[in-house]
Amino acid sequence: MKNLFRTWIHYTLCLVVIMAPVYSLPVQAAPLLAVQDTSGMDPLLKKPYLELLQLAPTVQFTRQQFDQVRKRLKDDQKKRENDLKSQQKNLESQIKDAQERLKKIGDNRQLGEDAIAAERHNLHCRIQDWQSQLADTKIALTTGVPVEYDNLNAKLDLLEKWPAARMEINRQLESSQASQRKWGDAQDIGFRTIEANQQDDIKDGQEAVNQMKQMGLMPKPIEDAEITEYVNRLAQNIARNSDLQVPLQVALLSSKEINAFALPGGFLFLNHGLLLEAQTEAQFAGVIAHELSHHVARHGHRLMKKATIASIIYQAAQIGAMIFTGGVVGIGAYYALTYGFQGLGLFLSLQLLGVSRDYELEADQLGVQYVWKAGYNPEGFIEFFDIMASKEGYVEKTSFFRTHPAFYD
């Protein structure tokens, strides 16, 4: 998973450099920083990816220093995960003990009805609190901590490998080799065929949308006409500057979750939380272009050869059932429920769009081309990625990274 994540950020950064000479990263003259110990790396790992692109050629570390930091990060991650496992075990034990006490509370003949009711209420509150903590702990263990350390390792890889990679990119640009790569004919956007017969996906996409609505897996659309018109206008502009050959149907959903997903045949769903989180139009456009690229490459069709929509919806519903019956409350419940829906959305996106990491790389390559063609700074998507990667807390960032790999190779 890590190697695939790192491949994504490398690929995207390379595409930004290739596709956006106008927005080329500024080269700042700076003296080489001779670092004798690894403590100098820690502040760098907290910086945004785009800033590290500028700093990487100006810092100097040895291979041994990079390896030493990698080992330290690995050990730190293992320790935190072990601590979380212990915390999870303790919480599960406390919940089990409290539930056993609930079963026996009525057997205490010395307590009156009021005392029994008070004790039962007290146990309910404790179980509720422990379940909330348990949900947060599981999220941190399974997703939050891995995401955090994957980002740190990605930035470490960027510091080590970007200078040589940048030189190779420049060499390819100077020798015109960049245009010979797959889909390197960016000047012909709109006049080339990425994947034929896109119109054949419309029926499957509409069926998926209908079933999701019937099963209650789709939040209601935002009713603000001005906002929805703006989002639709922006998305249609990107579509006109892409290789999309079917009408784009855009829906802005009333969900605070920071995410977007696409269904076959030109159905694009954007959460209101995504719009609120983006700081610039270029950032928002980058996410739209990425999702739109799934339509162009017909990722849904390529997976649907192996699975039916009904079976995918059924699997998604099973996942939802496991999440929604957890009985947790508080912030743990909020995230579990939000993640439940978004997990369903992302699971459907993974299945219906075939969002394997290979498909993500394809969507990134095309997406960078489309935002460039539409007149936006291609760095916007990486800027948005930086925002998500630097978020504090697992609620804000983990769901985004489930299908948007975060790393450099």
CORZI-V158353 format. One record per residue. N is the residue number from 1. RES is the residue in one letter. PSI is psi in whole degrees, 0 to 359 (* if undefined). BURIAL is I if it has 24 or more other ideal C-beta (glycine too) atoms within 12 Angstrom, else O. Layout:
BEGIN
((N & RES & PSI & BURIAL) (N & RES & PSI & BURIAL))
END
This chain:
BEGIN
((1 & M & 318 & O) (2 & K & 316 & I) (3 & N & 322 & O) (4 & L & 319 & I) (5 & F & 316 & I) (6 & R & 326 & I) (7 & T & 321 & I) (8 & W & 309 & I) (9 & I & 324 & I) (10 & H & 312 & I) (11 & Y & 315 & I) (12 & T & 317 & I) (13 & L & 319 & I) (14 & C & 318 & I) (15 & L & 322 & I) (16 & V & 316 & I) (17 & V & 318 & I) (18 & I & 318 & I) (19 & M & 346 & I) (20 & A & 67 & I) (21 & P & 331 & O) (22 & V & 326 & O) (23 & Y & 30 & O) (24 & S & 147 & O) (25 & L & 133 & I) (26 & P & 138 & O) (27 & V & 115 & O) (28 & Q & 128 & O) (29 & A & 125 & O) (30 & A & 145 & O) (31 & P & 151 & O) (32 & L & 137 & O) (33 & L & 107 & O) (34 & A & 113 & O) (35 & V & 126 & O) (36 & Q & 342 & O) (37 & D & 166 & O) (38 & T & 352 & I) (39 & S & 335 & O) (40 & G & 344 & O) (41 & M & 330 & I) (42 & D & 313 & O) (43 & P & 328 & O) (44 & L & 324 & I) (45 & L & 349 & I) (46 & K & 354 & O) (47 & K & 157 & I) (48 & P & 158 & I) (49 & Y & 315 & I) (50 & L & 324 & I) (51 & E & 324 & I) (52 & L & 331 & I) (53 & L & 323 & I) (54 & Q & 325 & I) (55 & L & 331 & I) (56 & A & 316 & I) (57 & P & 349 & I) (58 & T & 355 & O) (59 & V & 156 & I) (60 & Q & 113 & O) (61 & F & 157 & I) (62 & T & 162 & O) (63 & R & 322 & O) (64 & Q & 324 & O) (65 & Q & 317 & I) (66 & F & 314 & I) (67 & D & 322 & O) (68 & Q & 318 & O) (69 & V & 320 & I) (70 & R & 316 & I) (71 & K & 319 & O) (72 & R & 317 & I) (73 & L & 319 & I) (74 & K & 316 & O) (75 & D & 319 & O) (76 & D & 317 & O) (77 & Q & 316 & I) (78 & K & 318 & O) (79 & K & 315 & O) (80 & R & 320 & O) (81 & E & 322 & I) (82 & N & 321 & O) (83 & D & 319 & O) (84 & L & 324 & I) (85 & K & 319 & O) (86 & S & 319 & O) (87 & Q & 318 & O) (88 & Q & 316 & I) (89 & K & 317 & O) (90 & N & 318 & O) (91 & L & 318 & I) (92 & E & 322 & O) (93 & S & 318 & O) (94 & Q & 318 & O) (95 & I & 316 & I) (96 & K & 316 & O) (97 & D & 318 & O) (98 & A & 322 & I) (99 & Q & 325 & O) (100 & E & 321 & O) (101 & R & 325 & O) (102 & L & 321 & O) (103 & K & 330 & O) (104 & K & 356 & O) (105 & I & 328 & I) (106 & G & 348 & O) (107 & D & 348 & O) (108 & N & 100 & O) (109 & R & 344 & O) (110 & Q & 345 & O) (111 & L & 141 & O) (112 & G & 175 & O) (113 & E & 320 & O) (114 & D & 319 & O) (115 & A & 320 & O) (116 & I & 317 & O) (117 & A & 319 & O) (118 & A & 318 & O) (119 & E & 319 & I) (120 & R & 317 & I) (121 & H & 319 & O) (122 & N & 316 & O) (123 & L & 320 & I) (124 & H & 315 & O) (125 & C & 319 & O) (126 & R & 314 & O) (127 & I & 318 & I) (128 & Q & 315 & I) (129 & D & 316 & I) (130 & W & 323 & I) (131 & Q & 322 & I) (132 & S & 314 & I) (133 & Q & 322 & I) (134 & L & 319 & I) (135 & A & 315 & I) (136 & D & 320 & I) (137 & T & 317 & I) (138 & K & 320 & I) (139 & I & 315 & I) (140 & A & 320 & I) (141 & L & 315 & I) (142 & T & 333 & O) (143 & T & 311 & I) (144 & G & 305 & I) (145 & V & 315 & I) (146 & P & 320 & I) (147 & V & 315 & I) (148 & E & 314 & I) (149 & Y & 332 & I) (150 & D & 321 & I) (151 & N & 318 & I) (152 & L & 318 & I) (153 & N & 326 & I) (154 & A & 317 & I) (155 & K & 327 & I) (156 & L & 317 & I) (157 & D & 321 & I) (158 & L & 314 & I) (159 & L & 322 & I) (160 & E & 320 & I) (161 & K & 342 & I) (162 & W & 318 & I) (163 & P & 314 & I) (164 & A & 322 & O) (165 & A & 321 & I) (166 & R & 320 & I) (167 & M & 320 & O) (168 & E & 322 & O) (169 & I & 313 & I) (170 & N & 323 & O) (171 & R & 318 & O) (172 & Q & 321 & O) (173 & L & 317 & O) (174 & E & 330 & O) (175 & S & 4 & O) (176 & S & 17 & O) (177 & Q & 337 & O) (178 & A & 325 & I) (179 & S & 350 & O) (180 & Q & 353 & O) (181 & R & 171 & O) (182 & K & 129 & O) (183 & W & 31 & I) (184 & G & 355 & I) (185 & D & 57 & O) (186 & A & 336 & I) (187 & Q & 346 & O) (188 & D & 18 & O) (189 & I & 132 & I) (190 & G & 344 & O) (191 & F & 12 & O) (192 & R & 166 & O) (193 & T & 112 & O) (194 & I & 313 & I) (195 & E & 124 & I) (196 & A & 161 & O) (197 & N & 42 & O) (198 & Q & 329 & I) (199 & Q & 338 & O) (200 & D & 346 & O) (201 & D & 348 & I) (202 & I & 315 & I) (203 & K & 314 & O) (204 & D & 319 & I) (205 & G & 317 & I) (206 & Q & 321 & O) (207 & E & 319 & I) (208 & A & 317 & I) (209 & V & 313 & I) (210 & N & 316 & O) (211 & Q & 322 & I) (212 & M & 319 & I) (213 & K & 318 & O) (214 & Q & 327 & O) (215 & M & 2 & I) (216 & G & 25 & O) (217 & L & 0 & I) (218 & M & 118 & I) (219 & P & 160 & I) (220 & K & 150 & O) (221 & P & 152 & I) (222 & I & 137 & I) (223 & E & 359 & O) (224 & D & 109 & O) (225 & A & 322 & O) (226 & E & 317 & O) (227 & I & 314 & O) (228 & T & 325 & O) (229 & E & 321 & O) (230 & Y & 312 & O) (231 & V & 317 & I) (232 & N & 319 & I) (233 & R & 318 & O) (234 & L & 314 & I) (235 & A & 320 & I) (236 & Q & 327 & I) (237 & N & 318 & I) (238 & I & 320 & I) (239 & A & 320 & I) (240 & R & 336 & O) (241 & N & 34 & I) (242 & S & 190 & I) (243 & D & 18 & I) (244 & L & 132 & I) (245 & Q & 13 & I) (246 & V & 158 & I) (247 & P & 139 & O) (248 & L & 125 & I) (249 & Q & 116 & I) (250 & V & 136 & I) (251 & A & 130 & I) (252 & L & 113 & I) (253 & L & 147 & I) (254 & S & 77 & O) (255 & S & 135 & I) (256 & K & 347 & I) (257 & E & 137 & I) (258 & I & 90 & I) (259 & N & 173 & I) (260 & A & 152 & I) (261 & F & 161 & I) (262 & A & 147 & I) (263 & L & 153 & I) (264 & P & 149 & I) (265 & G & 16 & I) (266 & G & 18 & I) (267 & F & 115 & I) (268 & L & 127 & I) (269 & F & 124 & I) (270 & L & 130 & I) (271 & N & 145 & I) (272 & H & 327 & I) (273 & G & 328 & I) (274 & L & 316 & I) (275 & L & 319 & I) (276 & L & 329 & O) (277 & E & 327 & I) (278 & A & 132 & I) (279 & Q & 340 & O) (280 & T & 160 & O) (281 & E & 326 & I) (282 & A & 323 & I) (283 & Q & 314 & I) (284 & F & 319 & I) (285 & A & 324 & I) (286 & G & 319 & I) (287 & V & 317 & I) (288 & I & 314 & I) (289 & A & 322 & I) (290 & H & 311 & I) (291 & E & 321 & I) (292 & L & 328 & I) (293 & S & 334 & I) (294 & H & 323 & I) (295 & H & 312 & I) (296 & V & 317 & I) (297 & A & 359 & I) (298 & R & 46 & I) (299 & H & 326 & I) (300 & G & 312 & I) (301 & H & 321 & I) (302 & R & 333 & I) (303 & L & 327 & I) (304 & M & 348 & I) (305 & K & 338 & O) (306 & K & 350 & O) (307 & A & 152 & I) (308 & T & 156 & O) (309 & I & 319 & I) (310 & A & 317 & O) (311 & S & 325 & O) (312 & I & 315 & I) (313 & I & 319 & I) (314 & Y & 315 & O) (315 & Q & 320 & O) (316 & A & 319 & I) (317 & A & 323 & I) (318 & Q & 317 & O) (319 & I & 316 & I) (320 & G & 320 & I) (321 & A & 319 & O) (322 & M & 324 & O) (323 & I & 315 & I) (324 & F & 343 & O) (325 & T & 15 & O) (326 & G & 335 & I) (327 & G & 23 & O) (328 & V & 162 & I) (329 & V & 186 & O) (330 & G & 207 & O) (331 & I & 328 & I) (332 & G & 316 & I) (333 & A & 317 & I) (334 & Y & 313 & I) (335 & Y & 320 & I) (336 & A & 318 & I) (337 & L & 316 & I) (338 & T & 316 & I) (339 & Y & 329 & I) (340 & G & 307 & I) (341 & F & 312 & I) (342 & Q & 328 & I) (343 & G & 320 & I) (344 & L & 314 & I) (345 & G & 315 & I) (346 & L & 325 & I) (347 & F & 318 & I) (348 & L & 320 & I) (349 & S & 318 & I) (350 & L & 317 & I) (351 & Q & 307 & I) (352 & L & 326 & I) (353 & L & 355 & I) (354 & G & 42 & I) (355 & V & 67 & I) (356 & S & 170 & I) (357 & R & 330 & I) (358 & D & 319 & O) (359 & Y & 324 & I) (360 & E & 320 & I) (361 & L & 320 & I) (362 & E & 316 & I) (363 & A & 325 & I) (364 & D & 317 & I) (365 & Q & 311 & I) (366 & L & 320 & I) (367 & G & 319 & I) (368 & V & 320 & I) (369 & Q & 319 & I) (370 & Y & 320 & I) (371 & V & 324 & I) (372 & W & 314 & I) (373 & K & 325 & I) (374 & A & 355 & I) (375 & G & 13 & O) (376 & Y & 157 & I) (377 & N & 118 & I) (378 & P & 345 & I) (379 & E & 348 & I) (380 & G & 320 & I) (381 & F & 321 & I) (382 & I & 324 & I) (383 & E & 317 & I) (384 & F & 320 & I) (385 & F & 319 & I) (386 & D & 319 & I) (387 & I & 313 & I) (388 & M & 320 & I) (389 & A & 334 & I) (390 & S & 1 & I) (391 & K & 141 & O) (392 & E & 136 & O) (393 & G & 152 & O) (394 & Y & 337 & I) (395 & V & 318 & I) (396 & E & 332 & I) (397 & K & 336 & I) (398 & T & 319 & I) (399 & S & 324 & I) (400 & F & 320 & I) (401 & F & 355 & I) (402 & R & 322 & I) (403 & T & 356 & I) (404 & H & 92 & I) (405 & P & 148 & I) (406 & A & 12 & I) (407 & F & 165 & I) (408 & Y & 140 & I) (409 & D & * & I))
END
